[in-house]
Amino acid sequence: MLYLKGISTNDFPTALSAILGESAKGLSASTITRLKSVWQDEYNQWRRQSLRSKEYAYL
């Protein structure tokens, strides 16, 4: 949900609400920015990995 809604569309309140519940809507902009940076780094690491030896049903 974070990558689908959060990082791709910057709709973090919706993404975090789906994961953490309604209380996530009250997170500050600086917290969202920090979390987005961490998640973007994780995504960049994931997308650089080789998929040759793995099988995914959905990508």
VMD Tcl script that builds the backbone (N, CA, C; Angstrom):
set m [mol new atoms 177]
animate dup $m
set s [atomselect $m all]
$s set {name element resname resid chain x y z} {
  {N N MET 1 A 0.826 -1.192 0.000}
  {CA C MET 1 A 0.000 0.000 0.000}
  {C C MET 1 A 0.868 1.253 0.000}
  {N N LEU 2 A 1.995 1.216 0.723}
  {CA C LEU 2 A 2.866 2.390 0.753}
  {C C LEU 2 A 3.413 2.731 -0.623}
  {N N TYR 3 A 3.817 1.727 -1.361}
  {CA C TYR 3 A 4.375 2.001 -2.685}
  {C C TYR 3 A 3.280 2.317 -3.689}
  {N N LEU 4 A 2.140 1.662 -3.566}
  {CA C LEU 4 A 1.041 1.892 -4.485}
  {C C LEU 4 A 0.458 3.287 -4.317}
  {N N LYS 5 A 0.160 3.679 -3.101}
  {CA C LYS 5 A -0.471 4.970 -2.833}
  {C C LYS 5 A 0.518 6.007 -2.322}
  {N N GLY 6 A 1.346 5.615 -1.383}
  {CA C GLY 6 A 2.222 6.576 -0.720}
  {C C GLY 6 A 3.285 7.189 -1.603}
  {N N ILE 7 A 4.209 6.400 -2.065}
  {CA C ILE 7 A 5.337 6.932 -2.827}
  {C C ILE 7 A 4.924 7.315 -4.238}
  {N N SER 8 A 4.098 6.521 -4.874}
  {CA C SER 8 A 3.766 6.806 -6.274}
  {C C SER 8 A 2.874 8.028 -6.441}
  {N N THR 9 A 2.009 8.318 -5.470}
  {CA C THR 9 A 1.076 9.439 -5.615}
  {C C THR 9 A 1.205 10.485 -4.511}
  {N N ASN 10 A 2.110 10.264 -3.559}
  {CA C ASN 10 A 2.272 11.151 -2.395}
  {C C ASN 10 A 1.016 11.240 -1.539}
  {N N ASP 11 A 0.167 10.244 -1.586}
  {CA C ASP 11 A -1.047 10.224 -0.781}
  {C C ASP 11 A -0.787 9.421 0.490}
  {N N PHE 12 A 0.119 9.930 1.325}
  {CA C PHE 12 A 0.509 9.201 2.526}
  {C C PHE 12 A -0.597 9.081 3.568}
  {N N PRO 13 A -1.450 10.084 3.769}
  {CA C PRO 13 A -2.518 9.880 4.762}
  {C C PRO 13 A -3.374 8.658 4.450}
  {N N THR 14 A -3.720 8.448 3.188}
  {CA C THR 14 A -4.520 7.284 2.814}
  {C C THR 14 A -3.736 5.995 3.008}
  {N N ALA 15 A -2.490 5.987 2.567}
  {CA C ALA 15 A -1.660 4.783 2.685}
  {C C ALA 15 A -1.426 4.417 4.146}
  {N N LEU 16 A -1.049 5.384 4.953}
  {CA C LEU 16 A -0.768 5.096 6.358}
  {C C LEU 16 A -2.033 4.761 7.135}
  {N N SER 17 A -3.123 5.374 6.778}
  {CA C SER 17 A -4.391 5.057 7.426}
  {C C SER 17 A -4.777 3.602 7.177}
  {N N ALA 18 A -4.513 3.103 5.973}
  {CA C ALA 18 A -4.818 1.705 5.643}
  {C C ALA 18 A -3.968 0.744 6.460}
  {N N ILE 19 A -2.752 1.152 6.800}
  {CA C ILE 19 A -1.832 0.276 7.524}
  {C C ILE 19 A -1.931 0.457 9.043}
  {N N LEU 20 A -1.950 1.720 9.479}
  {CA C LEU 20 A -1.863 2.012 10.905}
  {C C LEU 20 A -3.184 2.414 11.558}
  {N N GLY 21 A -4.224 2.590 10.762}
  {CA C GLY 21 A -5.509 3.016 11.292}
  {C C GLY 21 A -5.687 4.523 11.187}
  {N N GLU 22 A -6.811 4.999 11.639}
  {CA C GLU 22 A -7.172 6.403 11.500}
  {C C GLU 22 A -6.223 7.359 12.212}
  {N N SER 23 A -5.550 6.925 13.259}
  {CA C SER 23 A -4.639 7.813 13.995}
  {C C SER 23 A -3.438 8.238 13.156}
  {N N ALA 24 A -3.139 7.519 12.091}
  {CA C ALA 24 A -2.004 7.855 11.229}
  {C C ALA 24 A -2.231 9.150 10.463}
  {N N LYS 25 A -3.479 9.582 10.319}
  {CA C LYS 25 A -3.768 10.805 9.577}
  {C C LYS 25 A -3.195 12.036 10.255}
  {N N GLY 26 A -2.880 11.945 11.529}
  {CA C GLY 26 A -2.373 13.091 12.268}
  {C C GLY 26 A -0.857 13.239 12.248}
  {N N LEU 27 A -0.149 12.449 11.458}
  {CA C LEU 27 A 1.305 12.555 11.412}
  {C C LEU 27 A 1.722 13.882 10.779}
  {N N SER 28 A 2.784 14.455 11.299}
  {CA C SER 28 A 3.248 15.751 10.802}
  {C C SER 28 A 3.893 15.617 9.422}
  {N N ALA 29 A 3.977 16.744 8.735}
  {CA C ALA 29 A 4.585 16.764 7.408}
  {C C ALA 29 A 6.050 16.344 7.475}
  {N N SER 30 A 6.762 16.750 8.520}
  {CA C SER 30 A 8.179 16.378 8.636}
  {C C SER 30 A 8.339 14.875 8.856}
  {N N THR 31 A 7.421 14.274 9.596}
  {CA C THR 31 A 7.461 12.827 9.801}
  {C C THR 31 A 7.183 12.101 8.488}
  {N N ILE 32 A 6.207 12.569 7.741}
  {CA C ILE 32 A 5.891 11.972 6.439}
  {C C ILE 32 A 7.088 12.089 5.509}
  {N N THR 33 A 7.742 13.247 5.494}
  {CA C THR 33 A 8.914 13.450 4.637}
  {C C THR 33 A 10.036 12.493 5.005}
  {N N ARG 34 A 10.276 12.331 6.297}
  {CA C ARG 34 A 11.327 11.408 6.758}
  {C C ARG 34 A 10.998 9.971 6.379}
  {N N LEU 35 A 9.754 9.553 6.613}
  {CA C LEU 35 A 9.337 8.195 6.266}
  {C C LEU 35 A 9.426 7.969 4.760}
  {N N LYS 36 A 9.010 8.959 3.987}
  {CA C LYS 36 A 9.070 8.828 2.532}
  {C C LYS 36 A 10.503 8.622 2.061}
  {N N SER 37 A 11.440 9.312 2.658}
  {CA C SER 37 A 12.845 9.169 2.292}
  {C C SER 37 A 13.339 7.746 2.566}
  {N N VAL 38 A 12.995 7.224 3.720}
  {CA C VAL 38 A 13.390 5.857 4.080}
  {C C VAL 38 A 12.771 4.854 3.108}
  {N N TRP 39 A 11.485 5.002 2.831}
  {CA C TRP 39 A 10.803 4.065 1.947}
  {C C TRP 39 A 11.314 4.178 0.517}
  {N N GLN 40 A 11.642 5.378 0.086}
  {CA C GLN 40 A 12.181 5.560 -1.260}
  {C C GLN 40 A 13.534 4.855 -1.381}
  {N N ASP 41 A 14.366 4.959 -0.342}
  {CA C ASP 41 A 15.656 4.262 -0.340}
  {C C ASP 41 A 15.455 2.751 -0.403}
  {N N GLU 42 A 14.499 2.227 0.372}
  {CA C GLU 42 A 14.219 0.790 0.350}
  {C C GLU 42 A 13.731 0.353 -1.024}
  {N N TYR 43 A 12.872 1.142 -1.625}
  {CA C TYR 43 A 12.374 0.820 -2.957}
  {C C TYR 43 A 13.514 0.818 -3.970}
  {N N ASN 44 A 14.389 1.798 -3.911}
  {CA C ASN 44 A 15.511 1.868 -4.852}
  {C C ASN 44 A 16.429 0.664 -4.715}
  {N N GLN 45 A 16.667 0.211 -3.490}
  {CA C GLN 45 A 17.469 -0.991 -3.279}
  {C C GLN 45 A 16.767 -2.208 -3.872}
  {N N TRP 46 A 15.467 -2.310 -3.655}
  {CA C TRP 46 A 14.709 -3.457 -4.154}
  {C C TRP 46 A 14.711 -3.487 -5.673}
  {N N ARG 47 A 14.497 -2.345 -6.328}
  {CA C ARG 47 A 14.379 -2.343 -7.784}
  {C C ARG 47 A 15.699 -2.604 -8.493}
  {N N ARG 48 A 16.831 -2.455 -7.803}
  {CA C ARG 48 A 18.129 -2.726 -8.409}
  {C C ARG 48 A 18.540 -4.188 -8.298}
  {N N GLN 49 A 17.812 -4.976 -7.537}
  {CA C GLN 49 A 18.196 -6.375 -7.380}
  {C C GLN 49 A 17.842 -7.179 -8.632}
  {N N SER 50 A 18.585 -8.223 -8.853}
  {CA C SER 50 A 18.326 -9.095 -9.993}
  {C C SER 50 A 17.112 -9.974 -9.699}
  {N N LEU 51 A 16.256 -10.133 -10.680}
  {CA C LEU 51 A 15.067 -10.983 -10.536}
  {C C LEU 51 A 15.243 -12.327 -11.250}
  {N N ARG 52 A 16.419 -12.586 -11.773}
  {CA C ARG 52 A 16.664 -13.803 -12.559}
  {C C ARG 52 A 16.418 -15.084 -11.773}
  {N N SER 53 A 16.796 -15.129 -10.528}
  {CA C SER 53 A 16.678 -16.371 -9.759}
  {C C SER 53 A 15.390 -16.422 -8.930}
  {N N LYS 54 A 14.480 -15.474 -9.151}
  {CA C LYS 54 A 13.254 -15.420 -8.351}
  {C C LYS 54 A 12.041 -15.554 -9.254}
  {N N GLU 55 A 10.972 -16.023 -8.656}
  {CA C GLU 55 A 9.702 -16.124 -9.362}
  {C C GLU 55 A 8.660 -15.301 -8.621}
  {N N TYR 56 A 8.002 -14.419 -9.353}
  {CA C TYR 56 A 6.961 -13.577 -8.771}
  {C C TYR 56 A 5.652 -13.820 -9.503}
  {N N ALA 57 A 4.583 -13.962 -8.757}
  {CA C ALA 57 A 3.274 -14.133 -9.365}
  {C C ALA 57 A 2.762 -12.792 -9.880}
  {N N TYR 58 A 3.186 -11.708 -9.275}
  {CA C TYR 58 A 2.734 -10.362 -9.653}
  {C C TYR 58 A 3.863 -9.392 -9.449}
  {N N LEU 59 A 4.123 -8.586 -10.442}
  {CA C LEU 59 A 5.190 -7.602 -10.325}
  {C C LEU 59 A 4.694 -6.273 -10.808}
}
mol reanalyze $m
mol bondsrecalc $m
mol representation Tube
mol addrep $m
